[in-house]
Amino acid sequence: MAETTCAIAASYPAKAFGIKTGTLVHEARRLCPDVKLVQANQKLYVEYHHRILAAIDKHMPVEEVMSIDEVACRLDKVQQEGAVAHRLAQNIKREIQRMPLRMSAVVSPNLALRSRPIWGREAPTPRPRRGRSPSLA
């Protein structure tokens, strides 16, 4: 892997060292000499993308694909009720976690506010753990 290649993703342990999407490999190695580099697998990412869309589509139609790992869905009036939206998100989350992937669900009145979760926990502050190498793709 070239030292000028950049990370397209970083694990929570890697993020704790300041490595994030776009960090160059040589910079990642400087921040964390023990970082584990993983070659990207675009074919696998696209396969998971389609599986995620299918899982969501079982519960509601996808209105807009924002990126390979982000979509927007429009909730009808009944689905907008807090408990219903929460249950819907939990059902989708269970389907996706079988892959196994982690996900978060956000309910917001518009796309501009989607980064503000209404329920659930915020992602934990990443901390390096003993015995686990930070990794990035």
Secondary structure by P-SEA (a helix, b strand, c coil): cccccccccccaaaaaacccccccaaaaaaacccbbbbcccaaaaaaaaaaaaaaaaacccccccccccbbbbbbccccccaaaaaaaaaaaaaaaaaacccbbbbbcccccccccccccccccccccccccccccc
